Amino acid sequence: MAKPSILRIERLNYAVGAVTAIGGFITQSNRVALGLAIGCALTCANFLVLRKLVVKWTTDAARGETGPAPYLMLPKMVGLMGAVAIAILLLPIDAVAFVIGYSIFLVSILIETVYSAVTPTPMPTTTSEQENTDG
């Protein structure tokens, strides 16, 4: 299972991406709006796949097993680079807008970092404290 912060970053990616894409379609030309939307979609898909691979990888490692997740990182990166090349070379998009859309994951990470820094973490309870509250 993924840590809550990773899941929050992923959800923030979707939210920031949606706001960016919708804002682009409302205020920008078609080439720019499409570049923003495709960049956002690609970074969200990349983060989803990356999260699943890392969770699988760390779960296998915790059990002392070697699963296929580490070996799938290279094909994921090749697929991502191919998708970026196809988008930039073949689609009628603005390259700068694409890069801006793809970079939304940085905003999501920044928001999660600030949130984690200002939100107090609950203190773990010990077994003796739990027994005192239970009985």
MILO-264740 format. One record per residue: y negated, z, x negated of N, C-alpha, C in turn; residue in three letters. Coordinates in steps of 0.001 Angstrom, whole numbers, plus 524288, in hexadecimal, padded with zeros to 5 digits. Atoms other than C-alpha are relative to their C-alpha. Layout:
N
YZXYZXYZXala
...
END
This chain:
135
804A2800007FCB08000080000800007FB28800007FC89met
804D880069803077F2907FC917FB0E7FCA9804D8800CDala
803957FB9C7FF967E892807037F8527FBCB7FEC080408lys
8040A800EE7FC077DE2B808D3802D37FB427FD0F7FDD6pro
80494802AA802217D36F8041E7F9AB800F07FA1A7FF7Fser
7FEC280593800677DA577F71A7F75E7FFCD7FD8080564ile
8002C802147FAAD7DC097F540805F47FA647FF9B801FDleu
80581800457FE6C7CDA27F876808237FD4B7FB5E7FD6Darg
8025E80474802AA7C9B37EE767FDE2801A97FAED802A7ile
7FE20804BC7FD5F7D2217E44C8049B7FD457FF3880540glu
802BA800687FAF77CC397E74F811F17FA3A7FEBC7FF3Carg
8057680143801307BEA37E71480C007FF6E7FA447FE7Dleu
80015805938014A7C1C87D9A98065E7FFAC7FCB6804EEasn
8000B802F77FB1A7C4A87D4BC8140A7FAC280081802C7tyr
804F47FF207FD427B8657DADB819C07FB727FD597FD31ala
804468026F802F87AF237D69880EDA800927FA168001Cval
7FF158059F7FFBF7B5747C92780EDF7FE657FDA780534gly
80179801E97FACD7B3A87C7A281D837FA117FFDC8009Fala
805BB7FFD17FF9B7A5687CBD181CDA7FD957FBB27FCA6val
8020C8040A803817A2F97C2BF8114E800C57FA8F8024Fthr
7FEDE8052C7FDD77A9947B712817AB7FCC17FEF2804EEala
8030B800BB7FB2D7A30C7B90E824E07FA327FF607FEB5ile
8057480085801AB795E07BB2D81E667FEEB7FAB47FD93gly
800998052A8025E797E07AEC4816937FFD67FBB380415gly
7FFF7804107FBF279B317A6BE822987FB138002480354phe
804C27FF967FCDF78F2E7ABE7829A47FB317FE2B7FCF8ile
804E4800D5802E6785497AA6F81EAB800107FB9C7FBF5thr
7FFBF803B28045978A2B7A049814E3801DC7FAA0801C1gln
7FDFA8053E7FEEF78DD7791FB8141A805F78003980049ser
7FA50800227FF6B79BD378DCE816D8802D4800AC7FACEasn
7FD797FFA48052479F3F78C4E808617FFEF805A67FDF5arg
800797FA98801D579A5A799F180511803528039C80364val
7FD0B7FCA57FC6B7A0497A05681123805DD7FF5D7FF21ala
7FA7B800F4800F07AD66799EB80EA2801B0802467FABAleu
7FED87FDA98051C7ACF379E098005380092805E380056gly
7FFAD7FA567FF367AA457AC208043A8050D8017C802D1leu
7FB677FEB37FCD57B5197AC2080E6A8050C7FF2C7FCF3ala
7FB3C80113802F87BF5D7A5F4805978008B803DC7FB7Cile
7FFD17FC178042A7BBD07AF017FA53801C08054A8020Cgly
7FE757FB037FD9C7BCFF7BADB8033E805C77FFEC8018Ccys
7FA8B8005A7FE547C9F57B634808DD803B2800317FB59ala
7FCAA800148049F7CF967B3A87FB6A8004D805567FD5Eleu
7FFD87FAD3802777CBB17C0E07F5F3802EB803E780365thr
7FD147FC807FC907D11A7C7E2801ED805DF7FEF87FF8Fcys
7FA748014E800987DE077C08F800CF8020E801D07FAB0ala
7FE6D7FE538053A7DE8F7C34F7F22C800BC805EB7FFD0asn
7FF987FA4E800197DC197D1DA7F42B804B9801DB80316phe
7FB737FE987FCD67E6827D29B7FECD805067FF517FCDAleu
7FB488010D8030C7F0DC7CC547F63180045803AC7FB4Dval
800297FC908048D7ECA07D43C7EA4E801808059A80186leu
7FEAA7FABB7FE387ED607E1047F1F9805D38007E800FBarg
7FA6B7FFC47FED97FB0A7DDED7F6CB803457FFEA7FB06lys
7FD1D80036804E87FFB17DA557E9307FF95805147FCF4leu
800C17FB29802FA7F9E47E66D7E2D9802DB8048780294val
7FD307FBD07FD497FF657EF7F7ED4F805DE7FF727FF05val
7FA72800E68010B80CDA7E9587EBA6801568015E7FA62lys
7FF2D7FF0E8058C80BAC7EA057DCE480028805D87FED9trp
8003E7FA668011B807BA7F85E7DC918044E80300802DCthr
7FBB67FD757FD34811D47FC387E6DB8051D7FF547FD07thr
7FB4E800F88031B81C907F5CC7DEF07FFEF803367FAF8asp
800717FD17804E3817A17FC327D26C800E4805D1800E2ala
7FF347FA7C7FED381777809A37D8D9805C28013F800D6ala
7FA5D7FF3E7FF45825D1807D67DC55803167FEC17FB15arg
7FD6380159804E5828C88036C7CE75802987FAA98001Fgly
7FDC48053F7FF7F82BF17F5997D2B77FC2C7FBF37FE01glu
803488046E80172826E97E8977CDF48009F7FBE980445thr
7FFD4803CF7FBC8823BE7E0167D9987FD797FAE47FE5Bgly
8022F805248014A81E9A7D2307DA477FA087FFC97FFFBpro
805B1800237FF68810567D6037DC877FD1B7FE827FAFFala
802E78018A804B780BED7D5197CE3B800757FA2A7FED3pro
7FF1F8058A80119811A87C77C7CD5D7FD377FC75803E9tyr
802C5803167FC1280A5B7C3177D9827FA1D7FFD17FF08leu
805987FFF8801207FCF47C6027D3A67FE387FAB77FDC8met
8017B80505802577FCB77B9757CBA87FFC57FBA98041Cleu
80078803FE7FBE58000B7B07B7D7287FB6C800FB803BApro
804777FEC67FCA47F5D77B7BA7DF527FAF17FE1D7FD84lys
804C3801AA802BB7EB6B7B5367D5067FF9E7FA0E7FFACmet
80001805B9800347EF5F7A6EC7D37C7FE8E7FDD08055Eval
80150801B27FAB37EECC7A5607E2447FA43800DC80142gly
805827FEDB7FF217E1767ABCF7E2B17FC887FC1A7FD19leu
8031B803C7803007DC227A3277D7D88004E7FA9180264met
7FF768050D7FD667E1967973B7DEC47FCC97FFBA804FDgly
803137FFE47FB247DB5279B447EBA27FA2C7FFAD7FED3ala
805858004B801837CE3379D5A7E4D87FEA37FA7E7FE48val
8010B80553801DA7CF1C7901E7DE1F7FFD57FC298048Aala
7FFF2803787FB6E7D2AD789487EAD27FB0F800C280340ile
804A97FEE97FCDD7C79F78FFE7F2177FB237FDB17FD75ala
804BA801DA802AB7BD5878CB07E7CD7FFF17FA107FF88ile
7FFE48059A801147C1DA77ED77E4FC800797FC94804D5leu
7FED5803737FBA47C638779C97F22D7FD258013980516leu
8028E7FE9E7FB117BF0A781227FCD27FA167FF507FF99leu
805B2800BA800187B0ED77E7C800AA7FD1E805408004Bpro
802597FACD800077AC1D78BF77FCB27FC3E800817FB6Eile
8038D7FEA3804387A152791957F45D802DC803CC7FC65asp
7FD037FCDC803BE7A77E7972E7E7FD7FDB2805797FF50ala
802757FADE8009E79D927A22B7E6988012980375804BDval
7FEBD7FD077FB4179FC97A65B7F4B5805B0801B07FFEDala
7FA7B7FEA08007A7AE6B7A6127F232800AF804C07FC6Fphe
7FFA87FBA4803AE7ACD07AF267E6847FDD68050180281val
8022F7FB6B7FD4F7A43E7B8487EE8C803EC8020B803FFile
7FC187FE627FC297AE5A7B87B7F973804BB802737FD70gly
7FB777FDE3802BA7B9537BAD97EFD17FED9805537FD9Etyr
8017C7FB21802A27B1CB7C61F7E9A37FF54804A1803ACser
800BD7FBA07FC647B1807CE7E7F5E98037C804A47FEC4ile
7FC997FB9A8014D7BCB57D6937F0A67FD2F803F27FC8Bphe
803157FC63803387B3057DC547E6E67FCC0803A38036Bleu
803097FCD37FC547AA857E10B7F22B8039A803F9802A0val
7FC457FC737FD7D7B6877E6E27F8C980191804707FC56ser
7FE967FBFF803D67BA707EE117EC607FB71803BE7FF21ile
8049B7FCB2800B87AC917F30D7EA897FF5A803C780499leu
800867FCB07FB617ABED7F8327F8828042F804417FFF8ile
7FBC57FC25800277B92B7FEE47F7147FF1C804047FBB2glu
801147FC5B804427B52E804EA7EA137FBE7804028019Athr
804177FC6E7FE317A8D580AA87EFE6802298039B8043Bval
7FDAC7FCDC7FBCE7B04480F477FBF280386804437FDB9tyr
7FC757FC31802657BAA6815E87F3947FD0E804277FCF0ser
803097FC42803147B04081C567EB1C7FD35803F880366ala
802FE7FC6F7FCB47A8B58225C7F66B80351802D58040Aval
7FC8F7FD807FC3E7B446825F57FF188032D804347FD40thr
7FCED7FBE78028C7BA3E833107FBA4805D37FF29800F5pro
7FA5E800757FF6B7C8C4832B97F9228023280541801BFthr
7FDD07FB0C7FE2C7D0B383CE4800798035B8027B7FBBBpro
7FCEE7FD20803D97D6BF8474D7F808805AB8003A801D4met
7FA827FFAD7FE657E59A846C87F80480189805B0800ECpro
7FE4D7FAB47FECE7EBD1852987FE2480527801177FD39thr
7FB267FE7B8028C7F67B859F67F712803EC801B880417thr
7FBDB7FE837FC688035E85DA97FD307FF038056A8023Fthr
800F27FAAA7FE187FF9686C267FE2B7FB9480014803F9ser
804478004A7FC2E7F2D3868AF80532801F97FDCF8051Eglu
7FDE0802437FB367FA778606180EE18034C803F6802E5gln
7FCCC7FC097FD76803F986B76811767FC9780410802B2glu
803807FC287FDA37F89E874D98141A7FD907FDF8804FDasn
802688022A7FB4F7F29286BA081E078040D7FEEA8042Dthr
7FBEE801227FC2F7FFA2868908247F801F3804F2802BBasp
7FD7A7FB867FDB0803F987649826F97FCAD8048D7FFFFgly
END
